[in-house]
Amino acid sequence: MANRQRVQGGAGVSRATFLMAGIAGVWLLGFLGMFQRGALLTPPTYAGHSAPAPLGGQNRATSLDADPRAEPRSSLSDGAHATSGAPAGRAGPEGWHESGGVMKPEDGEYEGGRRRFQIPPKGTQQSDSQLKIVWEALNSNSESPKNLLVFGLGMDSNYFANIANRGGKTVFIEDNPTWIDLVTKKIPGLSVVEVKYTTKINRDFEKFKDKATWPLLFMSDLPKDVLDTQWDVIIVDAPNGCCDFEPWEKHIAPGRFQSMYMARWLALKHPRTGGTLVTVDDCERKVESLYAPLLLGVANLTDTVSRRPGEHESDGQRNKQCYFRI
């Protein structure tokens, strides 16, 4: 444990001086906090590239019947979402019963019609403040148990599948077969789809700024069940992204171009009441900070939440998550 040092002031310093200094410090911290939050929520601009328009209406491409990779057509105006019930045929979580089409809680872990937030286990790399946004989206009592799609597999997968979305449908998308074997042995029963990403950061960083190239991001190896499901929440935490300090030109990792695009595609193809919540992890990094607002829409950004390094005793670094409603 680090040693604490006590600092004592000189005999000539009055209590009033200390009081005035404290007030000034609080005021300065508040001002800096407002400045930082404003900076976080201000969409980034890039040389030679204008900010993308909001999703919807005239910005959507041709019909899926003509090209399955094309963005879904919708007659909805920006900000509107089609009304659709939750997928049928699934039993509710233990402790719930169905009454008039609405799931009602019966046990003690609920308050005001909602499940109380459960703190994740040690090692979870997301912070409580980040997880609570996803938790609230998954645990409203307004619908049946929810559908959760996660790009990425990890030791927090059990939390998402069996705690946060207990009783719902949770599917994980992962491209590393070794990692799939490791995680599924430790957490049996997970629904995992293995895929291959076709992009490379050092080759494609500039390429997909042009919207005409976006159909190339379509993931044809996703199964029909994934493509046909109306997802309530989509988490983008894979594949390997880029980058904190190094230049993107040196990175051959896939980047999250395709996973962010497919989150957009799925949300538009199956619009739901209130929109689909799309969470993009590490959105402060070079690829994610550019392509998250570009592919998911600046106007659809609802929040940005930071994580403290080492929270939940994990090895996670300081990062940000961006939240979009599409």
C-alpha positions in Angstrom: 0.0 0.0 0.0 1.3 3.4 -0.9 2.5 5.6 2.0 0.4 8.6 2.7 2.1 11.9 3.5 0.5 14.5 5.6 1.2 18.1 4.5 0.9 20.9 7.0 0.5 24.5 6.2 2.6 27.4 7.6 1.6 29.0 10.9 0.6 32.2 9.2 -2.0 30.7 6.9 -5.5 31.4 8.1 -8.6 29.2 7.9 -10.2 31.7 5.5 -7.4 31.3 3.1 -7.8 27.5 3.0 -11.6 28.0 2.6 -11.2 30.4 -0.4 -8.7 28.0 -2.0 -11.0 25.1 -1.6 -14.0 26.9 -3.2 -11.8 28.0 -6.1 -10.6 24.4 -6.6 -14.2 23.0 -6.7 -15.2 25.6 -9.2 -12.3 24.8 -11.5 -12.9 21.1 -11.4 -16.6 21.6 -12.3 -15.6 23.9 -15.2 -13.1 21.3 -16.5 -15.7 18.5 -16.1 -18.2 20.4 -18.3 -15.5 21.1 -20.8 -14.5 17.5 -21.0 -18.0 16.1 -21.4 -18.7 18.6 -24.1 -15.6 17.5 -25.9 -16.6 13.8 -25.6 -20.0 14.3 -27.1 -18.9 16.6 -29.9 -18.7 14.5 -33.2 -15.2 14.4 -34.6 -14.4 16.0 -37.9 -11.8 14.9 -40.4 -10.0 16.6 -43.2 -11.8 16.0 -46.5 -14.6 14.1 -44.8 -17.9 15.6 -43.7 -20.0 14.3 -40.8 -22.5 11.6 -41.8 -26.2 12.3 -42.0 -28.6 10.7 -39.6 -29.8 7.2 -40.4 -33.1 6.8 -42.2 -35.3 8.0 -45.0 -33.5 9.1 -48.2 -30.1 8.0 -46.9 -31.0 4.3 -47.0 -30.0 2.2 -50.0 -31.8 -0.2 -52.3 -33.9 -3.2 -51.3 -32.4 -6.2 -49.7 -34.2 -8.3 -52.3 -31.9 -6.9 -55.0 -28.7 -7.2 -53.0 -28.5 -8.9 -49.5 -25.5 -6.8 -48.6 -27.4 -3.5 -49.3 -28.7 -1.5 -46.3 -32.3 -2.2 -45.5 -35.0 0.0 -47.0 -37.4 1.7 -44.5 -40.2 4.2 -44.9 -39.6 5.5 -41.4 -38.5 9.0 -40.9 -35.4 9.8 -38.9 -36.0 9.1 -35.2 -39.0 6.9 -35.7 -39.0 3.1 -35.1 -41.4 0.4 -36.2 -43.5 -1.3 -33.5 -42.7 -4.9 -33.2 -43.2 -7.4 -30.4 -40.4 -9.4 -28.8 -39.6 -12.8 -30.4 -42.1 -15.4 -29.3 -41.6 -19.0 -28.2 -39.1 -18.5 -25.3 -39.8 -19.1 -21.7 -39.2 -16.2 -19.3 -36.4 -16.1 -16.7 -36.8 -18.0 -13.5 -38.9 -16.0 -11.1 -41.1 -14.4 -13.8 -44.6 -15.2 -14.9 -46.4 -13.9 -18.0 -49.5 -11.8 -17.4 -51.3 -10.2 -20.4 -48.1 -10.4 -22.5 -45.9 -8.6 -20.0 -43.4 -10.4 -17.8 -43.9 -9.8 -14.1 -41.3 -10.3 -11.4 -42.0 -12.5 -8.5 -38.8 -12.7 -6.5 -36.8 -10.3 -4.3 -34.3 -9.1 -6.8 -36.7 -6.7 -8.5 -37.7 -3.2 -7.6 -40.2 -1.0 -9.3 -40.7 -3.6 -12.0 -37.0 -3.8 -12.9 -34.3 -6.2 -11.9 -31.7 -4.6 -9.7 -28.3 -4.2 -11.2 -26.0 -7.0 -10.3 -22.3 -6.1 -9.9 -20.2 -8.2 -12.3 -17.5 -10.6 -11.0 -13.8 -9.8 -10.6 -11.9 -9.5 -13.8 -14.8 -7.9 -15.8 -13.2 -5.3 -17.9 -16.3 -3.0 -18.2 -17.2 -0.6 -15.5 -20.4 -0.6 -13.5 -21.4 2.7 -15.2 -20.9 1.2 -18.6 -22.7 -2.1 -17.8 -25.7 -0.4 -16.3 -26.7 1.1 -19.7 -26.8 -2.4 -21.2 -28.4 -3.8 -18.1 -31.3 -1.3 -18.2 -31.9 -2.0 -21.9 -32.1 -5.8 -21.2 -34.1 -5.7 -18.0 -37.1 -3.5 -18.7 -40.4 -5.3 -17.9 -42.1 -3.9 -20.9 -41.3 -6.9 -23.1 -40.4 -10.5 -22.9 -36.8 -11.5 -22.3 -34.5 -9.8 -24.7 -32.1 -10.6 -27.6 -28.5 -9.7 -27.1 -25.8 -10.0 -29.8 -22.1 -9.6 -28.8 -19.2 -9.2 -31.2 -16.5 -10.7 -29.1 -16.1 -13.5 -26.5 -14.5 -13.2 -23.1 -14.5 -14.0 -19.5 -17.4 -11.5 -19.0 -19.6 -13.6 -21.5 -21.1 -15.5 -18.6 -22.3 -12.2 -17.1 -24.0 -11.2 -20.3 -25.6 -14.5 -21.1 -26.6 -15.8 -17.7 -27.0 -12.8 -15.5 -27.6 -9.6 -17.4 -29.7 -11.3 -20.1 -30.9 -14.2 -18.0 -33.7 -16.1 -19.8 -33.1 -14.2 -23.1 -31.3 -15.1 -26.3 -27.6 -14.3 -26.3 -25.2 -15.0 -29.2 -21.5 -14.3 -29.4 -19.6 -13.7 -32.6 -15.8 -14.6 -32.4 -13.0 -15.0 -35.0 -10.4 -16.7 -32.9 -10.9 -20.5 -32.7 -8.3 -20.9 -29.9 -10.1 -18.3 -27.8 -13.5 -20.0 -28.5 -12.1 -23.3 -27.2 -10.6 -21.7 -24.1 -13.7 -19.6 -23.1 -16.3 -22.3 -23.8 -14.4 -24.8 -21.7 -14.5 -22.4 -18.8 -18.1 -21.2 -19.5 -20.0 -24.1 -21.1 -23.4 -23.6 -22.7 -22.6 -20.3 -24.5 -24.0 -19.8 -28.1 -21.0 -18.9 -30.2 -20.6 -18.3 -33.9 -17.1 -18.5 -35.5 -16.5 -16.0 -38.3 -13.7 -14.7 -40.4 -13.2 -10.9 -40.9 -11.9 -9.8 -44.3 -10.6 -6.3 -43.5 -7.2 -5.0 -42.5 -6.6 -1.7 -40.8 -3.5 -0.7 -42.7 -5.1 -1.5 -46.0 -8.7 -0.3 -45.4 -8.5 2.6 -43.0 -9.3 5.2 -45.7 -11.3 2.9 -48.0 -14.6 2.7 -46.1 -15.0 6.5 -45.7 -16.8 6.2 -49.0 -20.4 5.0 -48.3 -20.5 3.2 -51.7 -18.0 0.7 -50.3 -20.0 -0.3 -47.3 -21.7 -3.3 -48.9 -18.2 -4.9 -48.9 -18.4 -5.0 -45.1 -21.4 -7.4 -45.1 -20.5 -10.6 -43.2 -21.8 -13.4 -45.4 -20.7 -16.1 -42.9 -23.2 -15.0 -40.3 -25.9 -17.7 -40.0 -29.5 -17.0 -41.0 -30.6 -17.1 -37.3 -28.4 -14.1 -36.6 -29.4 -12.2 -39.7 -33.2 -12.8 -39.1 -33.3 -11.9 -35.4 -34.5 -8.6 -34.1 -31.8 -7.7 -31.6 -32.6 -5.5 -28.7 -28.9 -4.8 -27.8 -25.8 -5.2 -29.9 -22.3 -5.0 -28.3 -19.3 -4.3 -30.5 -16.2 -5.4 -28.7 -14.4 -7.3 -31.4 -12.4 -8.0 -33.5 -9.0 -6.5 -32.6 -9.3 -2.7 -33.1 -6.8 0.1 -33.4 -5.1 2.0 -31.9 -4.1 3.9 -28.8 -0.7 5.4 -29.7 0.8 3.6 -32.7 0.1 4.8 -36.3 -2.7 2.8 -37.9 -0.5 2.2 -41.0 1.4 -0.5 -39.0 -1.6 -2.5 -38.0 -2.7 -5.6 -39.8 -5.6 -6.5 -37.4 -9.1 -6.6 -38.9 -10.4 -3.6 -37.1 -14.1 -3.2 -36.2 -15.3 -2.0 -39.6 -17.4 -5.1 -40.3 -18.8 -5.6 -36.8 -19.9 -1.9 -36.6 -21.4 -2.1 -40.1 -23.3 -5.3 -39.3 -24.7 -3.7 -36.1 -26.0 -0.9 -38.3 -27.4 -3.4 -40.9 -29.2 -5.6 -38.3 -30.7 -2.6 -36.5 -32.1 -1.2 -39.7 -33.3 -4.5 -41.1 -35.3 -5.3 -37.9 -36.3 -1.9 -36.4 -37.8 -2.1 -32.9 -39.7 0.3 -30.7 -37.3 2.7 -29.1 -34.5 1.6 -31.4 -31.7 -1.0 -31.0 -29.0 -0.1 -28.4 -25.6 -0.4 -30.1 -22.6 -0.3 -27.8 -19.1 0.3 -29.2 -16.2 -0.4 -26.9 -12.9 1.5 -27.1 -14.5 4.3 -29.1 -11.7 6.6 -28.2 -9.3 4.8 -30.5 -8.4 5.8 -34.1 -10.6 3.3 -36.0 -13.5 3.3 -33.7 -13.6 7.1 -33.1 -13.9 7.6 -36.9 -16.1 4.7 -38.0 -18.5 4.5 -35.1 -20.1 7.8 -35.8 -19.7 7.4 -39.5 -21.4 3.9 -39.7 -23.9 4.3 -36.8 -24.8 8.0 -37.2 -23.6 11.0 -35.2 -27.3 11.9 -34.6 -27.9 8.5 -33.0 -25.1 8.9 -30.4 -26.8 9.0 -27.0 -24.0 8.7 -24.5 -20.3 8.2 -23.9 -19.0 6.6 -20.7 -15.5 6.2 -19.5 -13.9 3.3 -17.5 -11.3 3.6 -14.8 -8.3 1.3 -15.3 -8.3 -1.8 -13.0 -12.0 -1.6 -12.0 -13.2 -5.0 -10.8 -9.6 -5.9 -10.4 -9.3 -6.5 -14.2 -6.4 -5.8 -16.5 -8.5 -3.4 -18.5 -7.1 0.0 -19.4 -8.8 3.3 -19.4 -11.3 3.5 -22.2 -14.6 4.9 -23.4 -17.8 3.2 -24.6 -20.1 5.0 -27.1 -23.9 4.2 -27.1 -26.1 4.6 -30.2 -29.9 4.2 -30.6 -30.8 3.1 -34.1 
